[in-house]
Amino acid sequence: MWSYICWSNVSFQRISQVGKLPYQVLGKSCKPIPVMVLGVLLAGKRYNIIKYMSVMLIVVGVALFMYKDGKSDGSGFSLGSGELLLLTSLTLDGLTGVSQEKMRAYGMKAHYMMLMMNLSALVVMSMSLFVTGEIWEALSFCSRHPEIVPEIITFGFASALGQNFIFITVSEFGPLMCSIMTTTRKFFTILGSVVLFGNALATRQWVGTAIVFSGLVLNDRFGKTVKVEKP
């Protein structure tokens, strides 16, 4: 999971550097696809056709909603380092879902999963900080700006609280549902600003909104996989 987080951050940074906003938006919105595909191929998951359709509708709707007109450089598609890192990030996202599915199969609970993930991240990140020497830079920065320490502590508590809900979702409903929720999170944040503050949306964004809600309703009504009881 640490590898996925690292590669994800790097990939979007590199995509921003090369200026390919359509690919960045597409990468941000299509995370449920590798989770679903690799879950089927490697974790033995099975979904009905409605599930595939609803996920595709959500992905297309979010991509339409998040895309900003006039931001592309118009240079067309080129497979550079940013695009390769983005593809690697999405692949690792799917493999993370596979590992979570297998942990669920063993009956691993949400908070134990969260504990193991954070302990693993602590070990890996501590080694990385000492090897690169960034630990001393961080300590020096905090000593020069002690007012940031309460902010770091607050960030840690907020992160732990957010992770709590993420891992409960993964444990109870599966990584695909968690991926759908995190994909539509920013969509609902912007949509909430429209309702609360009266911000205007373009016609394309309203179309994207309708597509997303169609996918969510379709998934809720008909996308559930029926479990067959063994005799």
Backbone as a ProteinNet text record, in pm:
[ID]
protein_1_A
[PRIMARY]
MWSYICWSNVSFQRISQVGKLPYQVLGKSCKPIPVMVLGVLLAGKRYNIIKYMSVMLIVVGVALFMYKDGKSDGSGFSLGSGELLLLTSLTLDGLTGVSQEKMRAYGMKAHYMMLMMNLSALVVMSMSLFVTGEIWEALSFCSRHPEIVPEIITFGFASALGQNFIFITVSEFGPLMCSIMTTTRKFFTILGSVVLFGNALATRQWVGTAIVFSGLVLNDRFGKTVKVEKP
[TERTIARY]
82.3	0	86.1	199.4	291	340.4	369.7	418.3	314.9	187.4	80.9	73.4	77.6	67.3	182.8	302.9	421.6	410.5	379.6	371.1	256.9	147.1	33.3	70.8	135.7	175.6	273.7	369.9	468.7	402.5	309.7	248.6	171	91.6	14.1	102.2	213.8	308.3	369.5	408.9	468.9	366.5	240.6	136.9	115.4	119.7	104.1	218.8	339.4	455.1	445.6	394.4	387.7	262.6	169.5	56.3	-55.4	-62.5	-167.8	-286.4	-363	-473.8	-578.6	-615.9	-714	-670.8	-540.2	-492.7	-494.4	-466	-469.1	-611.3	-707.9	-847.9	-893.9	-857.3	-895.1	-835	-708.7	-644.6	-711.9	-751.5	-817.2	-955	-1022.5	-1162	-1179.2	-1076.8	-1097.1	-1035.3	-1009.5	-951.7	-1035.1	-1170.4	-1246.6	-1223.2	-1180.4	-1165.9	-1056	-931.6	-831.5	-865.6	-933.9	-975.8	-1071.7	-1164.4	-1261.2	-1195.4	-1116.6	-1057.1	-960.1	-868.4	-771.3	-836.8	-946.1	-1020.5	-1079.8	-1126.5	-1180.4	-1069	-957	-849.8	-768.8	-744.8	-652	-717.5	-833.6	-897.9	-1023.3	-1058.4	-1173.9	-1307.6	-1312.4	-1439.3	-1525.5	-1657.1	-1752.1	-1856.4	-1880.3	-1979.2	-2075.7	-2200.4	-2295.7	-2273.9	-2338.1	-2317	-2359.4	-2460.4	-2506.4	-2397.3	-2321.9	-2213	-2108.6	-2070.9	-1973.9	-2027.8	-2155	-2215.2	-2220.1	-2257.4	-2268.6	-2132.7	-2028.6	-1894.3	-1846.6	-1872	-1832.2	-1906.3	-2034.7	-2111.4	-2053.2	-2017.3	-1960.4	-1827.5	-1742.7	-1611.7	-1627.7	-1713.7	-1734.7	-1794.9	-1892.5	-1956.5	-1860.3	-1777.2	-1679.9	-1577	-1532.1	-1435.2	-1493.8	-1618.7	-1684.3	-1698.4	-1732.1	-1755.9	-1626.7	-1515.7	-1391.4	-1308.6	-1329.2	-1246.6	-1273.5	-1166	-1178.1	-1145.2	-1236.4	-1217.9	-1101.4	-1032.4	-928.8	-798.6	-779.3	-656.9	-558.9	-601.5	-512.5	-414.7	-292.9	-195	-213.1	-304.3	-335.5	-229	-132.4	-22.5	-52.1	-170	-205.7	-144.1	-168.2	-121.4	23.6	101.2	238.3	266.1	325.9	350.8	485.7	483.9	605.6	615.1	709.3	730.6	610.9	545	427.5	315	290.5	184.2	216.6	344.2	383.5	368.1	404	386.7	239.4	155.8	11.7	-44.2	-3.9	-48.7	-0.2	123.4	176.1	96.3	61.6	-18.1	-153.1	-219.5	-350	-338.5	-230.3	-209.7	-189.9	-109.3	-87.4	-214.9	-298.2	-428.2	-511.9	-511.9	-584.9	-526.5	-394	-330.4	-356.5	-367.8	-405.3	-544.5	-636.8	-771.3	-770.6	-683.2	-672.5	-626.2	-523	-472.9	-577.4	-654.8	-760.3	-871	-903.7	-1003.6	-957.4	-829.9	-777.9	-773.4	-744.5	-747.2	-889.1	-985.9	-1126.6	-1165.9	-1113.3	-1145.9	-1097.3	-989.6	-938.4	-1008.5	-1105.2	-1181.2	-1110.9	-1013.5	-940.4	-1030.2	-1033.9	-1119.2	-1056.3	-1140.3	-1098.3	-981.9	-992.3	-890.4	-760.1	-766.2	-643.2	-573	-652.1	-597.2	-532.3	-599	-547	-418.1	-413.6	-294.8	-175.2	-195.5	-86	-34.6	-126.9	-86.4	-2.1	-43.4	29.2	162.5	168.1	295.7	394.6	344.2	430.4	479.2	388.4	426.7	526.8	509.8	603	744.2	755.4	886.5	951.7	875.3	931.2	968.2	878.2	904.1	1018.2	1030.1	1140.2	1273.9	1280.1	1403.3	1435.3	1332.2	1353.4	1402.1	1344.8	1384.3	1529.9	1572.2	1710	1808.4	1771.1	1860.7	1881.9	1774.2	1783.5	1830.7	1825.1	1864.4	1757.6	1637.9	1530.5	1479.5	1505.3	1460.2	1521.9	1650.6	1718.6	1667	1635.7	1577.1	1441.2	1361	1228.3	1238.4	1329.8	1347.4	1398.9	1489.2	1541.1	1430.6	1345.6	1234.5	1139.4	1106.9	1016.4	1077.2	1208.9	1274.3	1272.7	1281.5	1277.3	1134.8	1037.9	897.4	813.8	828.8	756.7	604.9	556.6	411.3	347.8	430.7	375	346.7	405.2	389.1	242.7	164.1	21.7	-53	-12.4	-76.5	-47	76.8	113.4	33.4	19.3	-57.5	-203.6	-260.2	-399.2	-416.6	-319.9	-324	-322	-239.6	-231.9	-363.9	-427.6	-557.1	-664	-665.4	-763.6	-740.7	-613.5	-581.5	-626.6	-602.6	-643.9	-795.5	-866.3	-1012.7	-1062.9	-1003.2	-1042.7	-1011.8	-894.3	-858.2	-954.4	-1003	-1098.7	-1219	-1276.4	-1392.7	-1355.3	-1236.2	-1192.5	-1180.7	-1115.6	-1094.1	-1221.6	-1311.5	-1442.3	-1516.3	-1509.6	-1573.5	-1512.6	-1378.3	-1310.7	-1349.9	-1352.6	-1381.4	-1526.1	-1619.2	-1761.4	-1817.1	-1768.9	-1829	-1731.9	-1603	-1506.6	-1431.9	-1313.6	-1232.1	-1294.2	-1378.2	-1440.8	-1534.4	-1616.4	-1706.4	-1627.5	-1517.6	-1432.6	-1375.1	-1332.8	-1278.1	-1383.3	-1506.3	-1615.4	-1640.7	-1639.2	-1663.9	-1554.9	-1428.1	-1319.3	-1316	-1360.6	-1365.5	-1472.4	-1586.9	-1697.8	-1690.1	-1591.6	-1582.8	-1568.8	-1471.8	-1450.2	-1567.7	-1631.2	-1750.9	-1859.4	-1884.8	-1988.5	-1946.6	-1815.7	-1768.9	-1800.5	-1768.3	-1796.7	-1946.2	-2019.4	-2164.7	-2226.6	-2169.8	-2217.9	-2194.8	-2083.6	-2057.3	-2158.7	-2210.2	-2314.3	-2441.6	-2476.9	-2600.1	-2587	-2471.6	-2456	-2419.3	-2336.3	-2283.6	-2328.1	-2407.4	-2460.5	-2360.4	-2251.7	-2154.2	-2216.1	-2183.1	-2243.9	-2168.2	-2242.1	-2183.4	-2206.1	-2109.6	-2124.6	-2221.5	-2271.5	-2364.7	-2302.1	-2173	-2103	-2100.6	-2085.9	-2082.5	-2218.8	-2326.3	-2459.8	-2484.1	-2433.2	-2443.7	-2366.4	-2245	-2166.2	-2235.4	-2301.3	-2375.9	-2487	-2561.3	-2669.7	-2616.6	-2501.6	-2443.4	-2397	-2333	-2285.6	-2402.5	-2506.7	-2620.9	-2690.5	-2692.4	-2748.8	-2668.9	-2535.6	-2451.5	-2468.8	-2479.2	-2496.7	-2631.1	-2735.9	-2867.5	-2869.4	-2811.9	-2806.3	-2729.4	-2618.1	-2537.6	-2612.8	-2683.8	-2756.1	-2874	-2943.5	-3064.6	-3034.7	-2940.5	-2922.8	-2779.6	-2685.9	-2545.2	-2495.6	-2579.5	-2535.5	-2524.1	-2412.7	-2390.2	-2464.7	-2544.6	-2622.2	-2534	-2522.5	-2441.8	-2523.3	-2466.5	-2535.2	-2492.9	-2588.9	-2560.3	-2527.2	-2416	-2377	-2460.3	-2506.8	-2589.1	-2505.5
-120.2	0	125.7	120.9	233.5	259	149.9	165.5	235.4	197.6	261.2	410	447.7	588.2	666.8	611.7	679	698.3	590.7	598.4	689.5	689.9	774.5	921.3	962	1101.4	1141.9	1056.6	1087.3	1096.7	1005.4	1002.2	1129.5	1177.2	1297.6	1421.4	1419.2	1529.5	1535.8	1419.6	1416.3	1449.8	1403	1438.2	1589.3	1653.5	1797.7	1867.7	1811.9	1874	1871.6	1760.8	1754.3	1821.8	1864.3	1944.4	1868.8	1738.7	1659.6	1647.2	1754.9	1752.6	1646.9	1621.1	1515.1	1380.7	1347.4	1220.2	1220.1	1336.1	1345.8	1325.3	1391.5	1376.6	1232.4	1173.7	1035.7	942	966.2	882.3	893.6	1014.6	1034	970.1	964.7	919.9	770.7	704	564.7	464.8	507.3	416.6	291.8	297.9	173.9	65.6	104.4	4.9	-96.9	-54.4	-156.9	-236.3	-173.5	-247	-359.4	-329.3	-429.7	-537.2	-495.3	-590.3	-684.7	-630.8	-715.2	-797.6	-746.3	-825.9	-951.2	-935.7	-1051.7	-1148	-1094.5	-1179.3	-1247.3	-1176.4	-1226.6	-1265.9	-1208.1	-1237.2	-1322.2	-1360.3	-1446.5	-1379.4	-1246.3	-1176	-1194.2	-1191	-1201.4	-1091.1	-1020.3	-912.9	-935.7	-890.6	-900.7	-785.6	-793.7	-696.6	-556.6	-547.4	-417.1	-347.8	-425.1	-368.2	-303.6	-373.9	-317.9	-189.8	-191.9	-75	43.6	19.6	128.9	190.6	107.8	160	245.3	199.6	276.4	410.2	409.6	534.2	632	582.1	667.9	726.4	643.4	688.6	795.9	769.8	866.3	995.5	983.7	1101.9	1188.1	1126.4	1202.2	1268.7	1197.9	1255.1	1378.2	1369.2	1483.3	1600.1	1568	1672	1743.5	1667.9	1724.9	1792.9	1755.3	1811.1	1960.7	2037.5	2181.6	2218	2288.7	2327.4	2425.5	2412	2509.1	2491.1	2375.9	2356.3	2261.9	2197	2102.1	2176.1	2121.1	2186.9	2152.5	2057.6	2025.9	1950.8	1895.5	1827.3	1682.8	1634.6	1496.7	1401.2	1272.4	1171.4	1134.9	1125.8	1074.9	996.8	879.1	791.3	826.6	917.5	959.2	901.1	954.1	901.6	927.3	1043.1	1072.5	975	943.6	849.3	708.6	669.7	537.9	528.9	636.3	637.9	634.1	701.7	699.3	558.6	489.9	352	260.8	283.2	203.7	229.5	355.9	391.1	321.2	321.8	258	106.2	48	-96.1	-130.4	-50	-73.4	-49.4	42.9	64.2	-63	-126.5	-251.7	-363.4	-372.5	-476.1	-454.7	-327.3	-299.3	-354	-335.7	-391.1	-542.7	-607.1	-752.8	-799.4	-734.1	-772.5	-749	-642.2	-615.4	-719.9	-763.3	-868.5	-998.7	-1030.5	-1152.9	-1142.1	-1023.4	-1003.6	-1016.2	-966.1	-981.5	-1128.5	-1206.4	-1348.8	-1422.2	-1372	-1431.1	-1376.7	-1288.5	-1234.3	-1123.9	-1057.7	-951	-829.4	-779.6	-666.3	-534.1	-431.4	-302.7	-242.8	-240.2	-170	-249	-380	-458.5	-434.7	-428.1	-397	-258.9	-163.9	-27.6	-24.6	-101.2	-106	-162.7	-272.8	-336.2	-245.9	-177.5	-88.7	26.5	85.7	199.4	158.5	40.5	-7.3	-34	-94	-118.2	13.4	109.7	241.1	309.6	294.4	354.8	300.3	167.6	105.5	152.1	146.3	181.6	329.7	416.6	559.5	600.4	535.6	566.6	532.9	416.3	378	476.9	517.2	611.3	746.3	793.3	922.7	921.9	812.1	804.7	788.3	708.6	686.1	815.1	889	1012.6	1131.8	1118.3	1228.4	1333.3	1309.9	1408	1421.2	1321.1	1327.4	1446.4	1474.3	1585.4	1719.1	1725.2	1847.2	1875	1768.5	1784.2	1831.2	1770.3	1810.6	1953.6	1989.5	2126.4	2226.8	2190.8	2279.7	2298.8	2188.1	2197.7	2279	2270.3	2348.9	2497.5	2529.7	2670.2	2725	2637	2679	2589.8	2605.5	2517.4	2530	2638.7	2655.9	2553.8	2485.8	2388.1	2254	2230.5	2101.2	2071.2	2165.6	2136.2	2106	2171.6	2145.1	2002.6	1956.5	1820.9	1719.5	1746.6	1656.5	1653.3	1771.1	1777.5	1702	1717.7	1645.1	1494.6	1449.7	1307	1252.9	1326.1	1282.2	1280.4	1384.6	1389.2	1274.9	1245.8	1136	1002.5	982.2	857.5	842.5	953.6	948.4	914.4	975.5	945.2	801.3	752.7	613.2	516.3	553.8	468.6	436.9	537.8	517.1	443.9	472.8	405.2	255.6	215.4	72.8	1.7	73.5	13.8	-14.2	80.8	60.6	-58.3	-66.3	-178.5	-310.4	-313.3	-437.2	-482.5	-387.5	-422.4	-434.2	-349.9	-343.2	-376.4	-385.9	-423.9	-305.5	-330.4	-222.2	-153.3	-224	-159.8	-48.7	-76.1	28.1	144.6	115.1	221.9	305.7	241	312.5	401.6	351.1	432	554.5	534.1	645	750.9	708.3	805.7	875.1	806.3	867.5	975.4	951	1047.2	1152.2	1140.3	1233.9	1378.1	1403.8	1540.7	1589.8	1498.5	1532.8	1587.7	1518.1	1562.6	1689.2	1708	1831.3	1952.9	1942.4	2053.5	2071.9	1961	1971.2	2037	2007.3	2071.6	2221.7	2265.3	2408.9	2478.5	2404.9	2461.2	2484.7	2386.4	2396.1	2502.3	2504.2	2591.8	2734.9	2752.9	2885	2937.3	2858.2	2905.1	2912.5	2836	2833.6	2771.5	2828.6	2783.4	2664.2	2578	2463.3	2477.1	2427.8	2425.3	2314.2	2323	2220.7	2081.9	2072.8	1944.1	1887.4	1973.9	1927.2	1876.3	1941.2	1891.1	1755.4	1738.6	1607	1502.8	1538.8	1448.3	1414.5	1513.5	1489.8	1388.4	1404.9	1311.2	1170	1159.5	1027.6	961.9	1040.4	984.7	932.6	1014	970.2	849.6	844.3	726.9	602.2	615.2	501.6	460.3	556.8	526.1	457.4	508.2	446.7	306.2	291.8	159.9	60.4	106.2	19.3	-19	77.9	51.2	-43.1	-26.2	-105.2	-244.1	-251.5	-377.3	-430.8	-357	-394.5	-490.4	-526.4	-616	-758.5	-822.1	-960.5	-1054.5	-1139.5	-1235.1	-1353.3	-1378.9	-1491	-1621.6	-1720.8	-1848.4	-1936.3	-1977.6	-2062.1	-2202.6	-2254.8	-2390.9	-2489.4	-2598.8	-2695.6	-2770.7
0	0	0	74	71.8	-69.4	-142.8	-280.3	-365.9	-348.1	-427	-397.9	-267.8	-230.9	-290.1	-280.5	-333.7	-484.2	-557.1	-702.9	-745.8	-671.2	-707.1	-700.6	-590.9	-576.8	-686	-714.6	-818.7	-955	-983.3	-1115.6	-1144.6	-1048.9	-1074.2	-1078.9	-1005.4	-1015.3	-1154.5	-1208.3	-1340.8	-1448.9	-1432.4	-1528.9	-1531.3	-1411.1	-1406.2	-1476.4	-1464.7	-1526.7	-1678.9	-1734.2	-1879.9	-1934.6	-1844.5	-1887.3	-1954.6	-1940.8	-2005	-1908.7	-1894.6	-1799.8	-1831.8	-1958.9	-1984.5	-1929.2	-1938.9	-1887.4	-1734.8	-1674.6	-1529.3	-1478.5	-1542.6	-1501.9	-1520.3	-1634.4	-1660.7	-1556.1	-1520.7	-1420	-1284.3	-1247.3	-1118.7	-1114.3	-1228.7	-1228.7	-1254.6	-1312.2	-1351.4	-1254.4	-1130.7	-1031.8	-1006.1	-1007.7	-984.1	-1089.3	-1210.3	-1317.9	-1287.5	-1254.8	-1221.6	-1096.6	-1000.8	-880.8	-919.6	-1009.7	-1052.7	-1139.2	-1238.3	-1332.9	-1262.5	-1183.1	-1114.5	-1003.9	-948.2	-851.1	-913.8	-1037.6	-1110.6	-1149.7	-1199.6	-1250.9	-1141.2	-1031.4	-930.6	-798.3	-769	-640.9	-655.3	-779.1	-799.8	-779.3	-785.9	-769.8	-895.1	-875.8	-985.5	-972.5	-1082.7	-1084.5	-1199.5	-1179.9	-1289.9	-1388.2	-1502.9	-1609.4	-1566.9	-1479.7	-1432.9	-1352.2	-1275.7	-1196.7	-1287.4	-1394.7	-1488.9	-1552.8	-1590.4	-1653.6	-1558.3	-1432.7	-1335.9	-1305.8	-1294.7	-1269.8	-1387.3	-1510.2	-1627.4	-1633.6	-1598.9	-1597	-1494.9	-1376.3	-1272.8	-1318.7	-1380.1	-1427.4	-1534.7	-1633.3	-1741.9	-1687.5	-1597.3	-1540.8	-1461.2	-1378.2	-1299	-1389.4	-1494.4	-1587.5	-1658.3	-1702.3	-1764.8	-1667.7	-1543.8	-1443.9	-1405.9	-1391.4	-1340.4	-1449.4	-1575.5	-1682.8	-1699.5	-1718	-1735.6	-1879.4	-1942.2	-2081.9	-2095.8	-2208.9	-2241.2	-2168.4	-2097.5	-2021.9	-2090.4	-2193.7	-2261.6	-2351	-2365.5	-2450.4	-2596.5	-2627.3	-2764.7	-2840	-2770.2	-2838.1	-2870	-2829.9	-2857.3	-2756.6	-2778.6	-2684.6	-2712	-2605.3	-2614.2	-2487.3	-2503.3	-2390.2	-2329	-2231.9	-2164.7	-2025.3	-1946.8	-1812.7	-1722.2	-1740.3	-1657.1	-1682.1	-1808.9	-1842.3	-1792.6	-1802.5	-1753.3	-1601.9	-1531.8	-1386.8	-1348.9	-1428.2	-1403	-1419.9	-1526.6	-1548.7	-1437	-1390.7	-1279.9	-1152.6	-1130.2	-1012.9	-1014.1	-1129.9	-1140.4	-1122.3	-1174.6	-1157.5	-1010.6	-941.3	-798.5	-718.7	-766.4	-703	-711.3	-829.2	-844.8	-761.2	-753.8	-672.5	-524	-482.1	-343.9	-314.8	-410.2	-394.2	-385.4	-464.2	-460.3	-322.7	-269.5	-137.2	-29.3	-42.6	55.3	47.3	-74.2	-88.7	-21.7	-38.2	22.5	174.2	226.1	370.9	424.5	347.4	387.6	390.3	294.2	288.9	413.8	474.1	597.5	721.4	700.6	813.3	888.7	825.9	893.2	912.7	1034.7	1067.6	1026.1	1022.6	968.8	1045.6	1178.1	1255.6	1263.6	1254.9	1249.2	1115.2	1007.9	876	876.8	939.6	949.6	1030.8	1141.4	1225.9	1150	1079.4	1006.2	893.8	826.2	718.4	771.8	882	936.8	998.5	1060.9	1113	999.6	891.2	775.1	715.7	704.1	651.2	742.8	874.9	970.5	952.4	935.9	918.7	788.5	679.3	548.4	542.6	590.1	583	676.4	793.2	884.7	820.1	756.8	687.1	575.8	500.9	391	441.7	552.3	608.3	654.1	716.5	764.7	649.3	549.6	436.3	356.7	334.6	255.8	338.8	470.7	557.3	577.4	524	536.6	680.2	763.9	902.3	974.5	944.8	1011.5	959	831	776.1	838.5	857.9	917.8	1062.6	1138.1	1277.9	1287.9	1198.3	1197.5	1164.4	1068.9	1031.2	1148.7	1218.7	1333.7	1447.3	1464.3	1569.8	1535.7	1406.3	1365.4	1365	1343.8	1337.9	1430.2	1561.5	1654.8	1646.4	1587.1	1576.7	1483.1	1404	1310.8	1378.1	1496.1	1562.9	1594.4	1652.7	1674.4	1545.1	1434.9	1306.4	1258.8	1280.5	1242.6	1324.4	1455	1541.6	1499.8	1468.6	1423	1292.3	1202	1074.8	1098.5	1193.2	1223.8	1275.6	1366.6	1419.2	1310.2	1226.1	1117.6	1019.8	989.2	899	956.7	1086.7	1151.5	1149.8	1172.2	1169.6	1029.7	927.9	791.3	753.4	792.9	765.4	832.3	948.3	1019.5	931.4	869.1	783.2	654.1	601.4	479.4	501.7	610.3	633.8	678.3	743.3	773.2	643.2	549.1	419	345.8	345.3	279	343.2	475.9	546.8	529.6	530.7	527.2	386	294.2	161.2	47.6	77.9	-24.2	-81.7	-139.8	-196.6	-317.3	-393.5	-509.3	-465.2	-363.6	-313.1	-255.5	-186.4	-132.4	-244.8	-353.3	-467.3	-532.9	-542	-598.4	-511	-378.6	-286.2	-295.7	-300	-307	-443.1	-547.9	-680.9	-688.2	-626.1	-632	-520.6	-431.7	-318.7	-364.9	-454.3	-499.4	-581.8	-655.4	-732.2	-639.6	-528.3	-435.7	-361.3	-338.7	-274.5	-361.3	-490.6	-582	-599.2	-607.8	-622.2	-499.1	-381.2	-258.9	-260.5	-319.6	-328.7	-418.8	-517.3	-604.9	-525.5	-443.3	-364.9	-255.4	-185.9	-69.8	-107.4	-211.8	-243.2	-379	-450.9	-578	-691.1	-682.1	-792	-917.4	-1031.2	-1156.3	-1214.5	-1283.1	-1351.7	-1501.3	-1577.9	-1722.9	-1762.8	-1885.6	-1933.8	-1928.2	-1965.9	-1961	-1819.8	-1719.3	-1581.1	-1535.3	-1582	-1549	-1614.1	-1736.4	-1801.7	-1722.1	-1679.8	-1596.6	-1466.2	-1406	-1282.1	-1303.5	-1412.2	-1441.8	-1464.6	-1533.3	-1560.3	-1430.8	-1343	-1215	-1131.7	-1119.3	-1039.4	-1103	-1235.6	-1302.7	-1267.2	-1268.8	-1233	-1088.2	-997.2	-855.3	-828.7	-891.3	-873.8	-932.7	-1050.8	-1115.4	-1029.6	-971.8	-886.3	-759.2	-701.1	-576.8	-598.3	-711.3	-736.5	-791.3	-885	-957.7	-958.3	-897.7	-909	-803.6	-708.7	-602.1	-654.5	-621	-661.7	-568.8	-625.5	-545.4	-509.4	-382.4	-337	-339.7	-401.2	-410.1	-292.9	-212.8	-97.8	-141.2	-88.2	-118.4	-38.1	-100.6	-28	76.8
[MASK]
+++++++++++++++++++++++++++++++++++++++++++++++++++++++++++++++++++++++++++++++++++++++++++++++++++++++++++++++++++++++++++++++++++++++++++++++++++++++++++++++++++++++++++++++++++++++++++++++++++++++++++++++++++++++++++++++++++++++

